[in-house]
Amino acid sequence: MTEHPTSHEGRQPLAARQQERTRPRQQDATAAAAAAAIPSPAAAPGPGTGAAALADAQAATRREGDRLRFVGAATRRIARGIDLDEIVLGLCRASVPTFSDAILVYLRDPLPVGDERPVSPFVLRLRRSDRLRHTDEDAEAAPETERLRPLLTDPTADLMPAAELCEVRAGGALAEVLRGVRPVFGDSAAARAALPELLGAGRPVPTGHRAILAPLRGRRRVIGAAVFVRSTERPAFEASDLLVAAQLATHTALGIDKAVLYGREAYIADELQRTMLPDSLPQPTGVRLASRYLPAAETARVGGDWYDAIPLPGSRVALVVGDVMGHSMTSAAIMGQLRTTAQTLAQLDLPPQEVLHHLDEQAQRLGSDRMATCLYAVYDPVAHRITIANAGHPPPVLLHLGGRAEVLRVPPGAPIGVGGVDFEAVELDAPAGATLLLYTDGLVESRLRDVWTGIEQLRERLAATAQLTGDDHSPPLEALCDDVLDMLGPGDRDDGIAPSDVAYWYLEPEDAAPGRARRLARQALSRWGLEELSDEVELLVSEVVTNAVRYAERPVTLRLLRTDILRCEVGDDSPQLPRQRRARETDEGGRGLFLVNRLARRWGATRLSTGKVVWFEMATRSQ
């Protein structure tokens, strides 16, 4: 056996030699891991690579935060709309220019209501368009070729040349996109085929991710489509913008669904109410009658107002006027039942207070929250006497010959439906030739004045009208009715004030409500350009809301109204009216109404059947 000579140092144990053989592999693995964790010099040279990556991550986080804040603000703006036009306008104003430079909103024509089966063919109509508008200086500075670019490549061009109507062909490209529900980029294959069908032939499709086609799907079906467009002067849409468009489209479609349902309910209730009102009034011996019925605005025209004249034995006549609380189909239906009950009771020739008592019992049988105000009067033309009982209704006005008008002093009584209260009747003189006016609170109460101010204005208007006819003649009833309705100026009905001039919120009765009320009021004033009132209004809103939350069990309402003045109204379900008292130096509270009285132009509190409303007014800078 021959041994190869080796030095002693060269000899190692077997285990050591095995470890040595495996070490290069471990080193290679470590090097590979390091290469994966650290960018190569060719990809990102220089020592500042980590800082750049961190800056990119922070920028991405900021963009995502901005996107979430935009979606929140936009959906709130859309949700503020009540009717269809307001909701579509909210989508347009929220999108342009923050999200896009232009928007086109198409809706199904006609829009299906609820479970109603859609009509054929499937037609989309351009409901609204909006775009980013540049100043004249910007337009003049741009080259003519830029100013003349078509709509979809230049959102600053006129939007109306887009097709007004589009018939969606079954199985066509547009129908497929709408069926898919999800928004798609304008340069996708599906959108390139669908957009010309929607916008009309000859309309070019934007290059790149410059447009988003978003179907509008309601609860059960597709009801329209929205097209968001960006110009080449701003970054193209990203993948995350599809999610934003989906959120905007979803909130808009659901809001439109609800608005259409509400509009149909309002229409049915309005027709129901009109059919329940008398077509004409009787003309009994010894008395002349005239009437007017004027509905409120489209957003609140449905209610429970009613009137009646019922002939009684002995040439007498019963006069009835009432108002069911609320504006809904339920209110109109309850009105019809109460009117029928009043007619039946009148035929029994019961005293006025007994009629109101039985109406109160009937309202309680209809439900615990069925309330109404009512005034029942019986006029005797032989004795020239009138007997009146009142259930929480505004008092009548008696216009004498010669022009003197007086508000009759009748016991106010509690509204019908409260239960457990007695009604009182009073008998008064009704001279020959005098005119008795019965009305509902819609004539005298509005956002611009409280009910008692309106009653005084009504009395003055009647007196002025009567003086024009002379001392020995009564004013013509038909002309008098028309003249009285002229009191309703453009600010007295719900449709006289633009929705953008009203801000309305519900606040939960909790400790955080005053702080939230301050923030909401500040945002509304900033939107209206009334920042100079912010400090005082926030202070007063906080005080009034704090007082309301202290006693309320249901959500508190906060409403701001901008006209030639700023009016704030806070409503709650507690009937207890606030009263001003002087706080002692050691008291921690009790100064709220003192501040309201010192800082507000006017303030007051009105008790309602459902609670109360505390309001104050502030003069704007223009006054």
DRENLO-708864 format. One record per residue (C-alpha): residue in three letters; x, y, z. Coordinates in steps of 0.05 Angstrom, whole numbers, padded with zeros to 5 digits, always signed. Layout:
ALAXYZ;...
# end
This chain:
MET+00000+00000+00000;THR+00028+00066-00019;GLU+00012+00131+00018;HIS+00017+00200-00013;PRO+00059+00244+00030;THR+00019+00302+00061;SER+00036+00354+00112;HIS+00005+00350+00181;GLU-00030+00416+00171;GLY-00064+00390+00109;ARG-00098+00334+00146;GLN-00169+00350+00172;PRO-00225+00308+00200;LEU-00278+00283+00153;ALA-00332+00327+00183;ALA-00289+00388+00172;ARG-00277+00371+00101;GLN-00352+00361+00089;GLN-00367+00429+00119;GLU-00315+00461+00075;ARG-00346+00431+00014;THR-00416+00457+00032;ARG-00394+00529+00050;PRO-00389+00555-00021;ARG-00462+00536-00034;GLN-00485+00573+00029;GLN-00446+00634+00007;ASP-00477+00631-00061;ALA-00546+00628-00030;THR-00531+00687+00015;ALA-00506+00726-00044;ALA-00570+00710-00082;ALA-00613+00733-00025;ALA-00573+00798-00019;ALA-00580+00809-00094;ALA-00655+00801-00088;ALA-00661+00849-00030;ILE-00616+00905-00056;PRO-00628+00937-00125;SER-00573+00925-00174;PRO-00528+00984-00190;ALA-00552+00984-00261;ALA-00625+00988-00240;ALA-00618+01042-00186;PRO-00549+01071-00178;GLY-00532+01118-00122;PRO-00542+01118-00047;GLY-00610+01154-00048;THR-00650+01094-00075;GLY-00684+01078-00009;ALA-00707+01150+00001;ALA-00736+01152-00069;ALA-00775+01087-00056;LEU-00802+01115+00009;ALA-00823+01180-00025;ASP-00859+01140-00079;ALA-00895+01099-00026;GLN-00916+01162+00012;ALA-00940+01194-00052;ALA-00982+01133-00068;THR-01012+01134+00001;ARG-01030+01207-00007;ARG-01062+01194-00074;GLU-01103+01137-00044;GLY-01124+01182+00014;ASP-01144+01237-00034;ARG-01184+01187-00075;LEU-01222+01162-00015;ARG-01237+01232+00009;PHE-01262+01251-00060;VAL-01308+01190-00063;GLY-01336+01206+00005;ALA-01350+01279-00012;ALA-01378+01262-00081;THR-01426+01209-00055;ARG-01451+01256-00001;ARG-01464+01309-00053;ILE-01502+01260-00096;ALA-01542+01236-00036;ARG-01564+01307-00019;GLY-01608+01308-00081;ILE-01682+01297-00072;ASP-01709+01293-00142;LEU-01678+01264-00205;ASP-01649+01329-00233;GLU-01615+01346-00167;ILE-01583+01277-00163;VAL-01556+01281-00234;LEU-01532+01352-00222;GLY-01497+01328-00159;LEU-01460+01275-00200;CYS-01438+01326-00252;ARG-01416+01378-00202;ALA-01378+01327-00161;SER-01342+01298-00222;VAL-01323+01361-00259;PRO-01268+01383-00254;THR-01242+01342-00195;PHE-01248+01274-00229;SER-01259+01290-00302;ASP-01260+01349-00350;ALA-01328+01330-00378;ILE-01386+01284-00364;LEU-01446+01260-00403;VAL-01504+01227-00366;TYR-01554+01185-00405;LEU-01617+01157-00372;ARG-01669+01108-00396;ASP-01729+01140-00429;PRO-01779+01129-00398;LEU-01749+01110-00331;PRO-01782+01047-00302;VAL-01813+01055-00233;GLY-01803+01002-00180;ASP-01822+00933-00205;GLU-01853+00962-00267;ARG-01834+00926-00331;PRO-01791+00970-00376;VAL-01820+00990-00443;SER-01789+00971-00509;PRO-01746+00992-00544;PHE-01690+01006-00495;VAL-01676+01081-00508;LEU-01625+01125-00472;ARG-01634+01200-00471;LEU-01580+01251-00455;ARG-01604+01279-00389;ARG-01547+01326-00372;SER-01476+01344-00394;ASP-01424+01385-00359;ARG-01353+01406-00375;LEU-01293+01444-00349;ARG-01301+01515-00374;HIS-01240+01557-00389;THR-01237+01632-00388;ASP-01240+01674-00452;GLU-01166+01689-00444;ASP-01150+01615-00444;ALA-01193+01604-00506;GLU-01161+01661-00544;ALA-01091+01638-00526;ALA-01103+01568-00553;PRO-01089+01553-00626;GLU-01150+01548-00670;THR-01137+01474-00684;GLU-01140+01461-00609;ARG-01204+01501-00601;LEU-01238+01462-00657;ARG-01223+01392-00632;PRO-01285+01347-00625;LEU-01320+01336-00559;LEU-01287+01273-00535;THR-01217+01297-00549;ASP-01230+01366-00522;PRO-01281+01369-00465;THR-01280+01445-00469;ALA-01318+01441-00535;ASP-01394+01445-00537;LEU-01424+01382-00506;MET-01492+01384-00539;PRO-01472+01356-00608;ALA-01470+01288-00573;ALA-01530+01246-00592;GLU-01594+01265-00554;LEU-01624+01195-00562;CYS-01594+01127-00569;GLU-01631+01062-00580;VAL-01594+01004-00547;ARG-01596+00945-00595;ALA-01604+00877-00563;GLY-01539+00839-00569;GLY-01502+00902-00591;ALA-01436+00927-00563;LEU-01469+00979-00518;ALA-01519+00928-00491;GLU-01461+00882-00473;VAL-01424+00937-00435;LEU-01487+00957-00398;ARG-01502+00885-00380;GLY-01432+00878-00352;VAL-01447+00935-00303;ARG-01373+00948-00289;PRO-01341+01012-00317;VAL-01292+01004-00374;PHE-01238+01048-00404;GLY-01255+01084-00468;ASP-01198+01051-00507;SER-01219+00981-00489;ALA-01247+00938-00545;ALA-01317+00937-00515;ALA-01319+01013-00505;ARG-01291+01029-00574;ALA-01351+00993-00603;ALA-01402+01018-00552;LEU-01384+01092-00549;PRO-01400+01109-00622;GLU-01467+01074-00612;LEU-01481+01116-00550;LEU-01454+01183-00573;GLY-01474+01179-00646;ALA-01438+01165-00710;GLY-01377+01207-00726;ARG-01358+01220-00653;PRO-01286+01199-00643;VAL-01266+01156-00584;PRO-01209+01185-00541;THR-01141+01153-00547;GLY-01110+01121-00486;HIS-01145+01119-00419;ARG-01180+01185-00431;ALA-01252+01163-00421;ILE-01291+01116-00376;LEU-01359+01087-00395;ALA-01397+01071-00331;PRO-01465+01036-00332;LEU-01517+01063-00283;ARG-01552+01004-00250;GLY-01609+01014-00201;ARG-01636+00962-00154;ARG-01663+00916-00209;ARG-01639+00939-00277;VAL-01593+00984-00317;ILE-01624+01054-00321;GLY-01570+01092-00358;ALA-01497+01106-00369;ALA-01445+01159-00353;VAL-01384+01178-00394;PHE-01326+01211-00358;VAL-01275+01246-00403;ARG-01206+01275-00390;SER-01168+01321-00436;THR-01096+01310-00457;GLU-01073+01365-00409;ARG-01082+01321-00347;PRO-01060+01250-00329;ALA-01100+01193-00360;PHE-01147+01151-00318;GLU-01115+01095-00277;ALA-01141+01027-00259;SER-01163+01053-00190;ASP-01205+01106-00224;LEU-01251+01051-00249;LEU-01269+01037-00176;VAL-01283+01111-00166;ALA-01328+01113-00227;ALA-01364+01050-00202;GLN-01378+01083-00135;LEU-01404+01147-00167;ALA-01448+01107-00216;THR-01476+01062-00161;HIS-01495+01119-00114;THR-01525+01158-00172;ALA-01567+01100-00198;LEU-01594+01082-00129;GLY-01611+01155-00116;ILE-01647+01160-00182;ASP-01686+01097-00166;LYS-01710+01127-00101;ALA-01726+01194-00132;VAL-01769+01162-00186;LEU-01806+01121-00134;TYR-01817+01184-00091;GLY-01842+01223-00151;ARG-01892+01169-00169;GLU-01917+01166-00097;ALA-01923+01242-00095;TYR-01963+01242-00161;ILE-02010+01188-00136;ALA-02020+01222-00069;ASP-02032+01289-00103;GLU-02085+01258-00148;LEU-02115+01222-00088;GLN-02119+01287-00050;ARG-02151+01326-00107;THR-02205+01273-00117;MET-02221+01277-00043;LEU-02230+01353-00043;PRO-02298+01381-00064;ASP-02307+01397-00138;SER-02352+01455-00120;LEU-02382+01486-00058;PRO-02456+01488-00044;GLN-02492+01555-00045;PRO-02541+01553+00014;THR-02590+01608+00028;GLY-02562+01669+00064;VAL-02488+01656+00052;ARG-02440+01658-00007;LEU-02379+01613-00009;ALA-02313+01612-00048;SER-02250+01572-00041;ARG-02180+01562-00068;TYR-02132+01503-00063;LEU-02059+01517-00079;PRO-02011+01458-00073;ALA-01941+01468-00048;ALA-01877+01456-00089;GLU-01862+01393-00128;THR-01818+01368-00072;ALA-01872+01376-00019;ARG-01938+01387-00054;VAL-01973+01326-00024;GLY-02006+01337+00042;GLY-02070+01330+00082;ASP-02103+01399+00074;TRP-02178+01396+00064;TYR-02239+01441+00068;ASP-02314+01431+00064;ALA-02380+01466+00068;ILE-02440+01424+00091;PRO-02512+01450+00091;LEU-02549+01439+00157;PRO-02622+01444+00176;GLY-02650+01514+00188;SER-02609+01547+00132;ARG-02546+01537+00173;VAL-02480+01515+00142;ALA-02420+01479+00173;LEU-02352+01504+00151;VAL-02293+01457+00160;VAL-02218+01466+00146;GLY-02164+01418+00168;ASP-02092+01398+00158;VAL-02064+01329+00169;MET-01991+01329+00191;GLY-01941+01308+00139;HIS-01932+01307+00063;SER-01944+01237+00038;MET-01995+01189+00009;THR-02012+01168+00080;SER-02029+01240+00098;ALA-02075+01246+00038;ALA-02109+01180+00056;ILE-02120+01201+00128;MET-02147+01267+00104;GLY-02199+01231+00063;GLN-02221+01189+00122;LEU-02226+01249+00169;ARG-02264+01289+00117;THR-02315+01233+00108;THR-02321+01227+00184;ALA-02333+01302+00190;GLN-02387+01300+00137;THR-02422+01243+00174;LEU-02418+01278+00241;ALA-02443+01343+00211;GLN-02505+01307+00184;LEU-02520+01287+00256;ASP-02522+01361+00273;LEU-02474+01353+00331;PRO-02445+01415+00366;PRO-02376+01435+00339;GLN-02339+01412+00401;GLU-02372+01343+00396;VAL-02352+01338+00323;LEU-02279+01351+00341;HIS-02284+01301+00399;HIS-02307+01245+00352;LEU-02255+01265+00300;ASP-02202+01258+00354;GLU-02226+01188+00371;GLN-02226+01169+00297;ALA-02155+01195+00288;GLN-02132+01153+00348;ARG-02164+01091+00317;LEU-02126+01104+00253;GLY-02059+01103+00290;SER-02021+01131+00348;ASP-01984+01182+00305;ARG-02043+01206+00263;MET-02051+01280+00280;ALA-02086+01337+00247;THR-02109+01408+00261;CYS-02181+01425+00247;LEU-02229+01483+00254;TYR-02304+01470+00253;ALA-02353+01528+00250;VAL-02429+01530+00244;TYR-02458+01595+00215;ASP-02531+01615+00226;PRO-02551+01668+00175;VAL-02617+01680+00211;ALA-02587+01696+00279;HIS-02523+01724+00250;ARG-02484+01681+00298;ILE-02426+01633+00287;THR-02404+01577+00334;ILE-02331+01556+00328;ALA-02289+01500+00359;ASN-02215+01494+00344;ALA-02165+01436+00348;GLY-02097+01468+00342;HIS-02113+01505+00277;PRO-02096+01578+00260;PRO-02153+01624+00281;PRO-02202+01651+00229;VAL-02204+01724+00208;LEU-02269+01763+00206;LEU-02272+01821+00156;HIS-02326+01873+00173;LEU-02359+01923+00128;GLY-02317+01985+00126;GLY-02251+01947+00123;ARG-02238+01927+00196;ALA-02207+01858+00200;GLU-02201+01821+00266;VAL-02170+01755+00285;LEU-02224+01718+00323;ARG-02206+01697+00394;VAL-02222+01623+00396;PRO-02192+01572+00443;PRO-02133+01540+00407;GLY-02145+01469+00431;ALA-02100+01409+00420;PRO-02092+01376+00352;ILE-02137+01319+00333;GLY-02104+01253+00350;VAL-02072+01274+00416;GLY-02128+01243+00456;GLY-02153+01256+00526;VAL-02168+01331+00515;ASP-02233+01369+00515;PHE-02252+01418+00461;GLU-02287+01483+00474;ALA-02335+01521+00429;VAL-02348+01596+00429;GLU-02407+01633+00399;LEU-02393+01700+00366;ASP-02430+01753+00327;ALA-02426+01750+00252;PRO-02456+01815+00225;ALA-02491+01816+00158;GLY-02443+01832+00102;ALA-02382+01808+00141;THR-02333+01758+00110;LEU-02304+01699+00148;LEU-02237+01672+00123;LEU-02214+01601+00142;TYR-02145+01578+00119;THR-02089+01529+00133;ASP-02020+01547+00160;GLY-01990+01541+00091;LEU-02019+01610+00075;VAL-01988+01646+00134;GLU-01926+01606+00153;SER-01863+01597+00112;ARG-01788+01595+00117;LEU-01787+01670+00117;ARG-01838+01683+00173;ASP-01870+01649+00232;VAL-01944+01635+00235;TRP-01964+01696+00278;THR-01927+01744+00233;GLY-01963+01714+00174;ILE-02031+01720+00208;GLU-02019+01794+00221;GLN-01998+01805+00148;LEU-02061+01768+00126;ARG-02104+01813+00170;GLU-02072+01876+00142;ARG-02080+01850+00070;LEU-02154+01836+00081;ALA-02165+01905+00111;ALA-02130+01940+00054;THR-02170+01901+00002;ALA-02236+01915+00036;GLN-02223+01990+00039;LEU-02218+01991-00037;THR-02290+01968-00044;GLY-02321+02021+00001;ASP-02354+02021+00069;ASP-02421+01992+00048;HIS-02400+01936+00003;SER-02366+01869+00017;PRO-02307+01853-00029;PRO-02322+01801-00083;LEU-02305+01732-00055;GLU-02270+01705-00117;ALA-02226+01767-00123;LEU-02213+01766-00049;CYS-02188+01694-00053;ASP-02141+01711-00109;ASP-02116+01773-00073;VAL-02102+01733-00010;LEU-02061+01681-00049;ASP-02018+01738-00075;MET-01989+01740-00005;LEU-01950+01679-00024;GLY-01888+01711-00054;PRO-01831+01674-00087;GLY-01799+01658-00020;ASP-01862+01632+00013;ARG-01870+01565-00022;ASP-01821+01507-00022;ASP-01805+01516-00096;GLY-01788+01590-00088;ILE-01719+01574-00059;ALA-01666+01536-00098;PRO-01642+01471-00067;SER-01571+01500-00065;ASP-01596+01552-00015;VAL-01619+01500+00035;ALA-01576+01454+00078;TYR-01611+01400+00119;TRP-01583+01348+00166;TYR-01605+01297+00219;LEU-01564+01294+00283;GLU-01567+01237+00332;PRO-01583+01261+00403;GLU-01514+01249+00431;ASP-01458+01290+00462;ALA-01421+01296+00396;ALA-01480+01328+00361;PRO-01462+01402+00377;GLY-01392+01393+00350;ARG-01418+01361+00286;ALA-01470+01416+00279;ARG-01415+01469+00283;ARG-01374+01434+00228;LEU-01434+01426+00183;ALA-01454+01499+00192;ARG-01384+01522+00178;GLN-01380+01482+00114;ALA-01448+01508+00089;LEU-01428+01580+00103;SER-01363+01571+00067;ARG-01400+01542+00007;TRP-01446+01603+00007;GLY-01391+01654+00015;LEU-01415+01675+00084;GLU-01351+01660+00123;GLU-01358+01727+00160;LEU-01417+01697+00198;SER-01382+01632+00216;ASP-01361+01649+00288;GLU-01429+01675+00310;VAL-01470+01623+00274;GLU-01427+01565+00299;LEU-01435+01591+00371;LEU-01510+01598+00365;VAL-01520+01532+00329;SER-01480+01498+00383;GLU-01522+01528+00438;VAL-01589+01512+00406;VAL-01569+01441+00387;THR-01541+01429+00457;ASN-01609+01449+00486;ALA-01646+01404+00437;VAL-01602+01343+00450;ARG-01613+01350+00525;TYR-01687+01332+00518;ALA-01693+01297+00450;GLU-01703+01222+00443;ARG-01705+01220+00367;PRO-01656+01251+00316;VAL-01651+01327+00318;THR-01660+01365+00253;LEU-01614+01423+00233;ARG-01632+01467+00174;LEU-01597+01528+00146;LEU-01633+01572+00095;ARG-01600+01627+00055;THR-01644+01682+00026;ASP-01634+01756+00038;ILE-01621+01734+00110;LEU-01592+01671+00141;ARG-01642+01629+00180;CYS-01625+01569+00224;GLU-01678+01520+00249;VAL-01666+01465+00300;GLY-01723+01415+00311;ASP-01732+01361+00363;ASP-01787+01316+00390;SER-01795+01351+00458;PRO-01856+01397+00463;GLN-01824+01438+00519;LEU-01808+01508+00493;PRO-01743+01539+00517;ARG-01746+01603+00558;GLN-01692+01654+00569;ARG-01667+01662+00640;ARG-01609+01701+00670;ALA-01555+01654+00694;ARG-01518+01668+00759;GLU-01443+01676+00760;THR-01436+01607+00793;ASP-01479+01571+00741;GLU-01444+01529+00689;GLY-01501+01534+00639;GLY-01563+01574+00625;ARG-01531+01625+00578;GLY-01550+01595+00512;LEU-01614+01634+00497;PHE-01583+01696+00527;LEU-01529+01692+00472;VAL-01581+01677+00419;ASN-01621+01738+00440;ARG-01560+01783+00439;LEU-01528+01760+00374;ALA-01587+01740+00330;ARG-01627+01789+00289;ARG-01691+01752+00310;TRP-01706+01686+00344;GLY-01765+01646+00368;ALA-01794+01577+00382;THR-01855+01543+00352;ARG-01890+01483+00382;LEU-01910+01429+00333;SER-01951+01367+00340;THR-01886+01327+00335;GLY-01845+01371+00381;LYS-01817+01441+00370;VAL-01772+01483+00326;VAL-01725+01536+00353;TRP-01701+01585+00301;PHE-01658+01647+00294;GLU-01640+01694+00238;MET-01575+01730+00222;ALA-01567+01791+00177;THR-01520+01780+00119;ARG-01466+01829+00098;SER-01510+01857+00043;GLN-01562+01882+00092;
# end
